[in-house]
Amino acid sequence: MPSNSYAILRQAIIDKQQVTCTYQSFHREICPHVIGMKNGREKVLSFQFAGDSSRGLPPHGEWRCMFVDQVQDAMARQGPWHTGGSHTQPQTCVDDVDVEVDY
């Protein structure tokens, strides 16, 4: 059975909603794009557009591949949809895709 964070992220992909959460002790503001499994663990590929991270965040945001079991306090919200400018490479974050954003 999927975790609560998984359910929130999955629905946010379907509804193209932003998500605020804590990941690895940092506040993140993301737009999730792909969710599913990788090597038996729930994973999500998101575009982080605000918040913090251990490596910092470029001014225009950055792609993040996250383990869902480390996502805490996930909350979906309305707001502008953010995505990265480069879609030239296939994603490798999630092997078994459950849901991906519909462009």
C-alpha positions in Angstrom: 0.0 0.0 0.0 1.4 3.4 -1.0 2.5 5.8 1.8 0.6 9.0 2.6 3.3 11.1 1.0 3.1 8.9 -2.1 -0.7 9.5 -2.4 -0.2 13.3 -2.0 2.6 13.4 -4.6 0.7 11.2 -7.0 -2.5 13.3 -6.9 -0.4 16.5 -7.3 1.0 15.1 -10.5 -2.5 14.3 -11.8 -3.8 17.8 -10.8 -0.6 19.7 -11.7 -0.3 21.1 -8.2 2.7 22.3 -6.3 3.8 20.5 -3.2 5.6 21.8 -0.1 7.5 19.3 2.0 10.6 18.5 4.1 13.2 16.3 2.5 16.5 15.5 4.2 15.7 18.2 6.8 15.3 20.9 4.2 12.1 22.8 3.3 11.3 22.2 -0.4 8.8 23.6 -2.9 8.4 21.3 -5.8 6.3 20.3 -8.8 6.3 16.5 -9.0 6.4 15.1 -12.5 6.9 11.3 -12.3 6.2 8.9 -9.5 6.7 5.1 -9.1 9.3 2.6 -8.0 13.0 2.2 -8.4 14.7 -1.0 -7.0 11.7 -1.7 -4.8 11.5 1.8 -3.3 9.0 4.6 -4.0 10.6 7.5 -5.8 9.5 10.8 -7.3 11.1 13.0 -9.9 10.3 16.7 -9.2 11.3 20.1 -10.2 12.3 22.1 -7.1 11.6 25.8 -7.7 12.0 27.2 -4.1 13.2 26.2 -0.7 16.6 24.8 0.4 18.8 21.8 -0.1 22.2 20.6 0.9 23.7 21.7 -2.4 21.8 24.9 -2.7 19.2 25.7 -5.4 20.0 27.5 -8.7 18.0 30.7 -9.3 15.7 29.0 -11.8 15.3 25.7 -9.9 16.6 22.2 -10.4 15.4 18.6 -11.0 15.4 16.4 -7.9 15.0 12.7 -7.6 13.7 11.8 -4.1 12.9 8.8 -2.1 9.3 9.1 -1.1 9.9 7.5 2.3 12.1 10.5 3.2 9.4 13.1 2.2 7.8 14.5 5.3 4.8 16.9 5.8 3.8 16.9 2.1 1.0 19.3 1.3 -0.4 20.0 -2.2 -1.3 23.6 -3.1 -2.5 25.6 -6.0 0.1 27.8 -7.8 2.0 28.1 -11.1 3.4 24.9 -12.5 7.2 24.8 -12.7 9.3 22.6 -14.9 12.9 22.4 -16.2 13.8 23.6 -19.6 15.7 20.5 -20.7 13.8 17.4 -21.6 16.4 16.0 -24.0 17.4 13.0 -21.8 15.0 10.3 -20.7 14.5 10.3 -16.9 16.3 7.5 -14.9 14.9 8.3 -11.5 11.9 6.0 -11.7 12.0 2.6 -13.4 8.4 1.5 -12.9 6.3 4.6 -13.6 2.9 4.8 -11.9 1.9 8.3 -13.0 3.6 11.1 -14.9 2.5 14.6 -15.7 0.3 15.1 -18.7 1.6 17.9 -20.9 
